[in-house]
Amino acid sequence: MIKRDQWIKLIKNFAESPLPSNIHSRSLQIPIELKTNRTINIIGPRRCGKTYEMFILIQQLLKKKISINQILYINFESIELFGVNINDMIDFLDIFYTIYPENYSKEIWFFLDEIQVLINWEIWVRSLIDKGIHVYLSGSSSKLLSKEISTQMRGRSLIFEVYPLSFRDFLTFQSFILNKFLSSKEENIIKNLTWKFLNWGSYPEVCLLEQVKEKILHEIIEVTIQKDIIERYNIRNIKLLRILFKALINSKQFSVNKFFNYLKTSGFKISKNTLYDYLEYLKDSMIIFSLKKYAKSYKTEENSIRKIYFVDNGILRISGIEDRGRLLENCVYIELLRREGEENIRYYTKNGKEIDFVVKKGAKVKQLIQVSYTIEDFQTKDREFRALIIGSEDLKCQNLLLLTWNSEGKEEFKEKIIHIKPLWKWLLDI
């Protein structure tokens, strides 16, 4: 039980403590003075910068001459709030107004970090927005997505997804100023930074503290598994969870049935439903994503074998993955996730040929993307081209793109135009 004097101390401490000084801005464009009776949900995996995005928004309010007393930031994972529950929140607003009675007639902004820790948080948050308070939520859980959110909050939230840094933001964190016209020297610098981005990912801390990047990445994995999965879902078979995580790291495609059979032959006594649950927990933590196979039938898509991607290449690299093609494909997936959203991306197979990414807009296929680290070998180039042609004819799509590390141009193949682009130019959309 959180006592009244604890709440008073927490509220006053925020107003009296300076914001962190090392805040780097990002191009996320989350609105700060939106006149709406909805929460703003900032969701994403751990350590991707959600908290600092809240601090950026608070800074913007302060620049607009909003008093710090009209703003409150709460981290529900802080030690002071250990064991907090929904009953502790009943008198919270009264306590806040007791400290700042002048706020009864003013606009108020609440920034509630890692809100998923508070069970049934929706009940309390809805009462806040019903009173006209601006509420910004963050969480390391896809359950804060509108498609997953409980009935009580449906239609009462706007979703902004945050991932590790985009390549443009990564360049900013590396103190590189991107000019409209690039010299050959600047292009070489970008290519070197792309290599770093490809191999070690773009968690903000990793970019700022490169000398301890491996330690940070290990810690991100461990905290995610421990706090977002083991503790949150009271996992008993921790060994199995870690075996599953390792299997996903080493799999481009993953079948629960095949993995279940492997475990059985290895002497594990586990139900298939438990495996499905563990996989969903990992997906909910937003550390992994599973890509469906394109099909015209919803049921067929749902039952398809999934391709596995990780939210940051650094997680793959620190786990022993050095395959450049795999790293490049994972990098492309995360960027597509930013641009298009998870529901608009699929993969495709036909006649033994595979297209890495089908980009949809509603029911229409708007682009087919193939990823290959290099196409210098004729057989590799021919294979990638033929897959795109099969997909183009079957899916009625003429927008064909092949992403590589360094090749560029466009070629006609079987009366189709295939655009070839290096990763760095595609990431920067130039």
Secondary structure, DSSP 8 states (H G I E B T S, - for coil): ---HHHHHHHHHHHHHS---S-----S----SS--SSSEEEEE-STTSSHHHHHHHHHHHHHHTT--GGGEEEEETTSGGGTT--GGGGTTHHHHHHHH-GGGGGS--EEEEETGGGSTTHHHHHHHHHHTT-EEEEEESSGGGSTTTS-GGGTTSEEEEE--S--HHHHHHHTT----SS--HHHHHHHHHHHHHHHHH---HHHHH-GGGHHHHHHHHHHHIIIIIIIITTT-S-HHHHHHHHHHHHT-SEE-HHHHHHHHHHTT----HHHHHHHHHHHHHTTSEEEE-B--SSHHHHHTS-EEEEES-HHHHHHTT---HHHHHHHHHHHHHHHHH-GGGEEEEEETTEEEEEEEEETTEEEEEEEE-S---SHHHHHHHHHHHHHHHHHHT---EEEEESS--EEEEETTEEEEEEEHHHHHTT-
